[in-house]
Amino acid sequence: MYSSDIKRCARRMVKESLDEILAGRFQTPSLEQMESFLEQNFEHTFDEYQVTKKIRRSHIAWSNQQVLDELERQKRYYDNELRVGLRIAALNTIEEVENLIKSLNRAITEWKVMNL
Protein backbone atom coordinates (compact mmCIF):
# COMPACT_ATOMS: atom_id res chain seq x y z
CA MET A 1 0.00 0.00 0.00
CA TYR A 2 1.06 3.52 -0.70
CA SER A 3 1.07 6.35 1.81
CA SER A 4 -1.69 8.04 -0.20
CA ASP A 5 -3.87 4.94 0.32
CA ILE A 6 -3.14 5.02 4.04
CA LYS A 7 -4.05 8.69 4.34
CA ARG A 8 -7.20 8.23 2.24
CA CYS A 9 -8.25 5.28 4.38
CA ALA A 10 -7.61 7.21 7.61
CA ARG A 11 -9.59 10.22 6.39
CA ARG A 12 -12.44 7.94 5.38
CA MET A 13 -12.51 6.27 8.79
CA VAL A 14 -12.48 9.62 10.58
CA LYS A 15 -15.30 10.96 8.38
CA GLU A 16 -17.39 7.84 8.94
CA SER A 17 -16.79 7.99 12.70
CA LEU A 18 -17.13 11.74 13.17
CA ASP A 19 -20.20 11.47 15.41
CA GLU A 20 -18.45 8.98 17.70
CA ILE A 21 -15.28 11.11 17.76
CA LEU A 22 -17.20 14.25 18.68
CA ALA A 23 -19.06 12.36 21.41
CA GLY A 24 -15.79 10.97 22.76
CA ARG A 25 -16.85 7.37 22.16
CA PHE A 26 -14.56 6.51 19.25
CA GLN A 27 -12.39 3.47 19.80
CA THR A 28 -9.27 3.16 17.66
CA PRO A 29 -9.56 -0.11 15.71
CA SER A 30 -7.30 -2.97 16.68
CA LEU A 31 -4.50 -4.03 14.36
CA GLU A 32 -6.53 -7.05 13.22
CA GLN A 33 -9.61 -4.92 12.52
CA MET A 34 -7.54 -2.44 10.55
CA GLU A 35 -5.88 -5.20 8.52
CA SER A 36 -9.30 -6.62 7.70
CA PHE A 37 -10.62 -3.19 6.72
CA LEU A 38 -7.63 -2.51 4.45
CA GLU A 39 -7.82 -5.95 2.88
CA GLN A 40 -11.50 -5.46 2.02
CA ASN A 41 -11.17 -1.91 0.70
CA PHE A 42 -8.02 -1.87 -1.41
CA GLU A 43 -7.04 -3.73 -4.55
CA HIS A 44 -4.24 -6.19 -3.97
CA THR A 45 -4.59 -8.97 -6.52
CA PHE A 46 -1.92 -11.19 -7.97
CA ASP A 47 -2.33 -11.33 -11.75
CA GLU A 48 -1.33 -14.89 -12.63
CA TYR A 49 -1.78 -14.30 -16.34
CA GLN A 50 0.63 -11.34 -16.44
CA VAL A 51 3.16 -13.06 -14.19
CA THR A 52 3.04 -16.23 -16.32
CA LYS A 53 3.64 -14.20 -19.49
CA LYS A 54 6.60 -12.49 -17.85
CA ILE A 55 8.10 -15.80 -16.69
CA ARG A 56 7.69 -17.32 -20.15
CA ARG A 57 9.41 -14.31 -21.77
CA SER A 58 12.27 -14.45 -19.27
CA HIS A 59 12.78 -18.22 -19.46
CA ILE A 60 11.94 -19.33 -22.98
CA ALA A 61 13.47 -22.79 -22.60
CA TRP A 62 11.53 -23.71 -19.45
CA SER A 63 8.94 -26.46 -19.49
CA ASN A 64 5.34 -25.82 -18.47
CA GLN A 65 6.03 -27.43 -15.10
CA GLN A 66 9.00 -25.15 -14.46
CA VAL A 67 6.88 -22.13 -15.34
CA LEU A 68 4.10 -23.33 -13.00
CA ASP A 69 6.61 -23.96 -10.21
CA GLU A 70 8.04 -20.45 -10.63
CA LEU A 71 4.53 -18.99 -10.72
CA GLU A 72 3.71 -20.76 -7.47
CA ARG A 73 6.95 -19.52 -5.89
CA GLN A 74 6.21 -15.94 -6.93
CA LYS A 75 2.64 -16.22 -5.66
CA ARG A 76 3.87 -17.41 -2.23
CA TYR A 77 6.37 -14.54 -2.16
CA TYR A 78 3.64 -12.05 -3.14
CA ASP A 79 1.27 -13.38 -0.45
CA ASN A 80 3.98 -13.11 2.18
CA GLU A 81 4.88 -9.57 1.11
CA LEU A 82 1.18 -8.67 1.11
CA ARG A 83 0.77 -9.88 4.70
CA VAL A 84 3.81 -7.91 5.84
CA GLY A 85 2.77 -4.84 3.86
CA LEU A 86 -0.77 -5.07 5.17
CA ARG A 87 0.44 -5.16 8.77
CA ILE A 88 2.70 -2.15 8.22
CA ALA A 89 -0.10 -0.29 6.41
CA ALA A 90 -2.50 -1.11 9.26
CA LEU A 91 -0.08 0.28 11.85
CA ASN A 92 0.47 3.40 9.77
CA THR A 93 -3.26 3.86 9.22
CA ILE A 94 -3.97 3.57 12.94
CA GLU A 95 -1.30 6.19 13.60
CA GLU A 96 -2.76 8.45 10.88
CA VAL A 97 -6.29 8.06 12.34
CA GLU A 98 -4.98 9.02 15.78
CA ASN A 99 -3.18 12.06 14.30
CA LEU A 100 -6.31 13.18 12.47
CA ILE A 101 -8.38 12.85 15.63
CA LYS A 102 -5.85 14.91 17.61
CA SER A 103 -5.88 17.59 14.90
CA LEU A 104 -9.67 17.58 14.84
CA ASN A 105 -9.87 17.91 18.62
CA ARG A 106 -7.34 20.78 18.55
CA ALA A 107 -9.32 22.56 15.84
CA ILE A 108 -12.57 22.13 17.80
CA THR A 109 -10.93 23.47 20.97
CA GLU A 110 -9.56 26.49 19.08
CA TRP A 111 -12.97 27.13 17.53
CA LYS A 112 -14.65 26.97 20.95
CA VAL A 113 -12.16 29.44 22.42
CA MET A 114 -12.68 31.89 19.58
CA ASN A 115 -16.45 31.56 19.26
CA LEU A 116 -17.86 30.75 22.67
Secondary structure, DSSP 8 states (H G I E B T S, - for coil): --HHHHHHHHHHHHHHTHHHHHHT------HHHHHHHHHHHS-----HHHHHHHHHHH-TT--HHHHHHHHHHHHHHHHHHHHHHHHHHHHHHHHHHHHHHHHHHHHHHHHHHHH-
